[in-house]
Amino acid sequence: MAEKHFKYVIVGGGVAAGYMAKEFAKLGVNPGELAIISKEGVAPYERPALSKAYLFPEGAARLPGFHVCVGSGGERLLPDWYKEKGIQLIVSTEIVKADLASKTLRSAAGETFKYDILIIATGSTVLRLTDFGVQGADAKNIFYLREVVDADQLVEAIKAQKNGKAVVVGGGYIGLELSAVLKMNNLDVTMVYPEPWCMPRLFTAEIAAFYEGYYASKGIKIVKGTVAVGFTSDANGEVKEVKLKDGRVLEADIVVVGVGGRPLTVLFKGQVEEEKGGIKTDGFFRTSVADVYAVGDVATFPLKLYGDTRRVEHVDHARKSAEQAAKAIKASEEGKRIEEYDYLPYFYSRSFDLSWQFYGDNVGDAVIFGDNNPASPKPKFGSYWVKDGKVVGAFLEGGTAEENKAVAKVARDQPQAKSLDHLSQVGLAFAL
Ligand SMILES: Cc1cc2nc3c(=O)[nH]c(=O)nc-3n(C[C@H](O)[C@H](O)[C@H](O)COP(=O)(O)OP(=O)(O)OC[C@H]3O[C@@H](n4cnc5c(N)ncnc54)[C@H](O)[C@@H]3O)c2cc1C
């Protein structure tokens, strides 16, 4: 099979790849210089839509509606855009071997791709209950959600199981978002997770109490402090029950599992330095191997603001790291220098009528402010995290664009806090 050569190859065709193509085009690439090789069959799209509007019972989002870069208010890059720019979009092509020494990639179909500069943007894959040997976890109607094909399968199952019972395994943001959309589709939803409250890696007990109360008011049942240890299925192999460690059994027509992910670095194991589970980069997303960059979910990068290294599995970082790497590549070709990546962590989620944003670091002491009564007609509340007397993190539910911008500024500037009590009393006004 003929060998193809490109100056730049991005392996992976998700959020980071799309934003990187946009930035490359802005900075100037010649036709035929850049290729994106993606396992998925479609052009890069805004992945967060899959657990939100994609699953709505009415007015659901569908491609081409949410190709990048609409999620950040930018131009929507349709497949023709790549064609016009002379960017090769090589879809439905999985890379199964990467040899960084000879700058060669091989696809599952046996094609060979050579590159001068490689950008690793393979993202993450979901953790599966079958990986942990959970009994019966290979039954039909047990779903995971990462790619648009997974979302299509879930849409079909939701249609087929009208008014049925759904069990959502996992209490992270994917579990929370999926529980909400399943409920909106009139399924009888139960969430199960082992922790004492939802989103424990970010939420304090007080923040979580609001969301758990709100979900309960929507009729979602929450079972905490236990895990799914097995599934039973019927004669067709379709899931019927979820067995819990504490002995309880939940009926289920659909199970959706959101128990976390793992960065897809396996192709590069032993060839590139790793740290904290990801591919180690500098502030320009250069890896330990010359001419190889890593961006998005797979990169462990220096977080200048906190003087440590992090791996961030969120869309804002996927976008910004990709833009930074494209800028760094072009600048080094021109013998110029750009500023190091200086990222302010930013995560968000939306479900039902709720919408929260978080900026900064959730370390130190946390204090809550505002109206966090789940029964309020328009709840609006937040939290600040204070470390060494400074506000280092800020969370806001129900904020306006201006208010979200203000709390982001607080997390970036890290102003002194008089006391936790004072912050709790002044609340959002501290940021405005
Ligand atoms: C359902 C869902 C909802 C989310 N919601 C939010 C949210 O609300 N807020 C938020 O901040 N973040 C959210 N995220 C996280 C966010 O989408 C990711 O952090 C982001 O997509 C990472 O971008 P990436 O380009 O690194 O990886 P991805 O977007 O995952 O792209 C990786 C691409 O590489 C391809 N690939 C992998 N291996 C190979 C290979 N060997 N050969 C070829 N192609 C390969 C994959 O098929 C995929 O197309 C969500 C994620 C999911 C799955």
The ligand as an SDF file (V2000), in Angstrom:
LIG
                    3D

 53 58  0  0  0  0  0  0  0  0999 V2000
  -19.9170   12.5850   26.7840 C   0  0  0  0  0  0  0  0  0  0  0  0
  -18.8950   13.5970   27.1790 C   0  0  0  0  0  0  0  0  0  0  0  0
  -19.2770   14.8180   27.7210 C   0  0  0  0  0  0  0  0  0  0  0  0
  -18.3350   15.7620   28.0870 C   0  0  0  0  0  0  0  0  0  0  0  0
  -18.7540   16.9480   28.6390 N   0  0  0  0  0  0  0  0  0  0  0  0
  -17.8550   17.8510   29.0390 C   0  0  0  0  0  0  0  0  0  0  0  0
  -18.2730   19.0750   29.6240 C   0  0  0  0  0  0  0  0  0  0  0  0
  -19.4600   19.3300   29.8100 O   0  0  0  0  0  0  0  0  0  0  0  0
  -17.3230   19.9830   30.0030 N   0  0  0  0  0  0  0  0  0  0  0  0
  -15.9930   19.7280   29.8240 C   0  0  0  0  0  0  0  0  0  0  0  0
  -15.1700   20.5750   30.1850 O   0  0  0  0  0  0  0  0  0  0  0  0
  -15.5530   18.5810   29.2530 N   0  0  0  0  0  0  0  0  0  0  0  0
  -16.4590   17.6320   28.8620 C   0  0  0  0  0  0  0  0  0  0  0  0
  -16.0300   16.4520   28.3150 N   0  0  0  0  0  0  0  0  0  0  0  0
  -14.5880   16.2050   28.1460 C   0  0  0  0  0  0  0  0  0  0  0  0
  -14.0800   16.7260   26.8140 C   0  0  0  0  0  0  0  0  0  0  0  0
  -14.9660   16.3880   25.7890 O   0  0  0  0  0  0  0  0  0  0  0  0
  -12.7030   16.1620   26.5500 C   0  0  0  0  0  0  0  0  0  0  0  0
  -11.8270   16.6230   27.5520 O   0  0  0  0  0  0  0  0  0  0  0  0
  -12.1850   16.5760   25.1710 C   0  0  0  0  0  0  0  0  0  0  0  0
  -12.9880   16.0300   24.1550 O   0  0  0  0  0  0  0  0  0  0  0  0
  -10.7280   16.1320   24.9770 C   0  0  0  0  0  0  0  0  0  0  0  0
  -10.3220   16.4540   23.6920 O   0  0  0  0  0  0  0  0  0  0  0  0
   -9.2190   15.5870   22.9410 P   0  0  0  0  0  0  0  0  0  0  0  0
   -9.1170   16.1250   21.5620 O   0  0  0  0  0  0  0  0  0  0  0  0
   -8.0300   15.4410   23.8030 O   0  0  0  0  0  0  0  0  0  0  0  0
   -9.8630   14.1090   22.8490 O   0  0  0  0  0  0  0  0  0  0  0  0
  -11.1790   13.6450   22.1120 P   0  0  0  0  0  0  0  0  0  0  0  0
  -12.1090   14.7630   21.8690 O   0  0  0  0  0  0  0  0  0  0  0  0
  -11.6680   12.4610   22.8550 O   0  0  0  0  0  0  0  0  0  0  0  0
  -10.6350   13.1550   20.6960 O   0  0  0  0  0  0  0  0  0  0  0  0
   -9.7960   12.0550   20.5440 C   0  0  0  0  0  0  0  0  0  0  0  0
   -9.9810   11.5000   19.1500 C   0  0  0  0  0  0  0  0  0  0  0  0
   -8.9280   10.5930   18.8500 O   0  0  0  0  0  0  0  0  0  0  0  0
   -9.4470    9.4590   18.2100 C   0  0  0  0  0  0  0  0  0  0  0  0
   -8.4920    8.3680   18.3890 N   0  0  0  0  0  0  0  0  0  0  0  0
   -8.1270    7.7820   19.5430 C   0  0  0  0  0  0  0  0  0  0  0  0
   -7.2050    6.8190   19.2990 N   0  0  0  0  0  0  0  0  0  0  0  0
   -6.9860    6.8310   17.9740 C   0  0  0  0  0  0  0  0  0  0  0  0
   -6.1440    6.0690   17.1170 C   0  0  0  0  0  0  0  0  0  0  0  0
   -5.3550    5.1110   17.5890 N   0  0  0  0  0  0  0  0  0  0  0  0
   -6.1800    6.3250   15.7910 N   0  0  0  0  0  0  0  0  0  0  0  0
   -6.9760    7.3020   15.2880 C   0  0  0  0  0  0  0  0  0  0  0  0
   -7.7930    8.0390   16.0620 N   0  0  0  0  0  0  0  0  0  0  0  0
   -7.7950    7.8180   17.3890 C   0  0  0  0  0  0  0  0  0  0  0  0
  -10.7760    9.2670   18.9110 C   0  0  0  0  0  0  0  0  0  0  0  0
  -11.6200    8.4120   18.1620 O   0  0  0  0  0  0  0  0  0  0  0  0
  -11.2710   10.7130   18.9740 C   0  0  0  0  0  0  0  0  0  0  0  0
  -11.8650   11.0850   17.7560 O   0  0  0  0  0  0  0  0  0  0  0  0
  -16.9650   15.4840   27.9220 C   0  0  0  0  0  0  0  0  0  0  0  0
  -16.5590   14.2440   27.4020 C   0  0  0  0  0  0  0  0  0  0  0  0
  -17.5070   13.3040   27.0300 C   0  0  0  0  0  0  0  0  0  0  0  0
  -17.0670   11.9690   26.4700 C   0  0  0  0  0  0  0  0  0  0  0  0
  1  2  1  0
  2  3  1  0
  2 52  2  0
  3  4  2  0
  4  5  1  0
  4 50  1  0
  5  6  2  0
  6  7  1  0
  6 13  1  0
  7  8  2  0
  7  9  1  0
  9 10  1  0
 10 11  2  0
 10 12  1  0
 12 13  2  0
 13 14  1  0
 14 15  1  0
 14 50  1  0
 15 16  1  0
 16 17  1  0
 16 18  1  0
 18 19  1  0
 18 20  1  0
 20 21  1  0
 20 22  1  0
 22 23  1  0
 23 24  1  0
 24 25  2  0
 24 26  1  0
 24 27  1  0
 27 28  1  0
 28 29  2  0
 28 30  1  0
 28 31  1  0
 31 32  1  0
 32 33  1  0
 33 34  1  0
 33 48  1  0
 34 35  1  0
 35 36  1  0
 35 46  1  0
 36 37  1  0
 36 45  1  0
 37 38  2  0
 38 39  1  0
 39 40  1  0
 39 45  2  0
 40 41  1  0
 40 42  2  0
 42 43  1  0
 43 44  2  0
 44 45  1  0
 46 47  1  0
 46 48  1  0
 48 49  1  0
 50 51  2  0
 51 52  1  0
 52 53  1  0
M  END
$$$$
